[in-house]
């Protein structure tokens, strides 16, 4: 019969993952596609992607999981439960990267899910419902647009056939790439039921580090509205053309950029406004720009406020047309509604953080994640951990091993809360 001390020790062990094993798994997968600066260049459906997929499958098979692949290449590793007729509790993320990506974006979510299963195996814990770890295809969208492709097809946001026909810059289609790496699976992509979905992720922002908190309890995700704006003026010689007689598309673009920034500041703390792409024509130092193409990214947590921001942008563009004698064409390119994660999943994450004694903070995701699509078909939640300087999508992306283990431990407890503990 266990004494009180051993019972307390076992209870503590049930709540935490193996820190070193999680870190070593992250570092081992991080050697596939490693860059000279210590980051990753592992684009979706390349041979490097094949290699890390095969490593993941080997690890999951060794952990006793049943592995299957669907028609868009999503990988599902299922740990059986006591009642396998129940829908699984799912967790996962992605293992493709940006061309200059890091070792933690996406990969942490996948490896923490695997570590949760390994830890359950260590402790011989049976869950009532099965647990499924998923690798979602092409979350980044770097090689094939759009982003969050695999989860989008799984949840019915994207059509399978049209998605398979999408081509990269070399003319290779998604379908051809899946065939070439051996991951054109047979499993139907109709999203099977899930009782819950959790995704652990580095924050990709500076808030947790700034607030000195270990866990971000993600309560929702910002809505996003993206646009391409073309401003057309008149290109003319920079010397002979007086300032008051110009139709300077570049100057008009500069005013739009300043307005987008101020628009977000005026709707703090959840407002975001970014011009990430800018192209001037003809691009000569002594020619007044006659055409400018730029992207505009507006975000907010509240749908009504986001729409208010969009209308303010359109009003400002009309004013700019008059002030600078230019014409404009505004084209919507993406529209994601704001999302509130399921209260029961948020409560599971918050409760696990408190039980484990980790400092935590309610936080909003400003980026897109597979969890946003999964929330359309199942209760969903996310767990954030800090990353150094808030830097991500960068080879200098860094995260602390203790913080990663804390996030994975919260995930483990959340999975147990949703799947139910059998024995």
Residue, then its C-alpha position, 0 to 999 in steps of 0.5 A: x500500500x502506497x504511503x502518503x508521500x508516494x501518492x503525492x509523488x505519483x499525483x505530481x507525475x501524472x500532471x507533467x511531461x518529460x521535459x528532456x524527451x520533449x526537447x530532444x524530439x524538437x531538436x531531432x526533428x529540427x535537424x531536417x531542413x536545418x539552416x545555417x542560422x539554426x532555423x528551418x527551411x522545410x516547405x510543405x510537400x517537399x522531400x524534407x517534409x517527407x522525411x519529417x513526416x516519416x520520422x513522426x509516423x515512426x515515433x507514433x507507431x513506436x508509441x502504439x498509435x494507429x496511423x492513417x493519412x487522408x487525401x490532402x496528406x493530413x496525418x492522424x495518429x490515434x491512441x486507443x481509448x477504453x471506448x473507441x466508439x467515442x469521437x477522439x479528443x484531437x490535438x496537433x499543428x503543423x511541421x511545414x515551415x516558412x523559408x526562413x522559419x524556426x524550430x518551434x512554430x507548429x512543430x511544438x504543437x505536434x511534438x507536445x501532442x506526441x509527448x502527451x501520448x508518450x507520457x500517458x504510456x509511461x504512466x499506463x493511463x487509459x483514457x475513456x475516449x481515444x486521443x488523436x495527434x494530427x499533422x495538418x498539411x501546409x499550414x504556412x501556405x508558403x509554397x502553396x496558397x492558401x495557408x491552413x490548407x489541410x485543416x481547411x479541407x478537413x473541415x470543409x472550408x476548402x474543396x478537395x479537388x480545387x485544392x489538389x489542383x493548386x500549383x506552386x511557382x514551378x507549376x507543381x500541383x498539390x496533388x502531384x507533390x503529395x504523390x511524389x512524396x508518398x503522402x496522397x492518402x486514401x482516408x476520406x477528408x470528410x472531417x470525422x467527429x471530434x469531442x474537442x481539439x487543443x493546439x499548443x503553440x508558441x505565442x509568436x508575439x511578445x505579450x507573455x514575455x513582457x508580462x512574465x507569464x508562462x502560459x497564455x490561455x487563448x480565449x479567441x482569435x482576431x478576425x481578419x480582413x485582407x485587401x489588395x489596393x492598387x493606386x494609379x496616378x501618373x508617372x512623370x519626371x521627378x525634376x520638371x514636374x512641380x509638386x502641386x501638379x503631380x499625381x503621385x501614387x507613391x505619396x498617396x500610398x504613404x498616406x494610406x500606410x500611415x492611416x492603416x497604422x493609426x486606424x489600428x491604434x485608434x482601436x486598441x488593444x485588439x486592433x491591428x493594421x499592417x501594410x506588408x507588401x508594397x510595389x512601386x511602378x516604374x521603380x526608378x529613382x527619378x520618376x514619380x510613381x504612376x502605380x502602386x500595389x500594396x496589401x492591407x491587413x486589418x484585424x480585431x477581436x470584435x466583428x462590429x469593430x472590424x467592419x467599422x475599421x474597414x468602412x473607415x479605410x474605404x472612406x479614407x481611400x476616397x479622400x486620398x483619391x481627391x487629395x492626390x488626383x489618383x484612382x484606386x481599386x480595392x480588392x478583398x483577398x481574405x475574410x476570417x471572422x473573429x473567433x471565441x474558443x469554446x468555454x469548456x476548452x478555455x476552462x480546461x486550459x486555465x484549470x490545468x495551468x492553475x493546478x500546475x502552478x504556472x503563471x498564466x494570462x488570458x490572451x488573444x491569438x493575432x495569427x491564424x492557426x489550424x485551431x481556427x478551422x477546427x473550431x468550426x466542427x468541435x469545441x476548441x482551445x489553444x495554449x500559448x507559451x512565450x518565445x524570445x522577443x516575440x520573434x517567429x517566422x524567423x530563423x532566430x525563433x527561440x523558446x525555453x525548454x521549461x516553458x515548452x514543457x509547461x505548455x505540453x503539461x497543460x496540454x496533457x491535463x486538458x486532453x485528460x479532462x476532455x478524454x476522461x480518465x479510465x485507469 
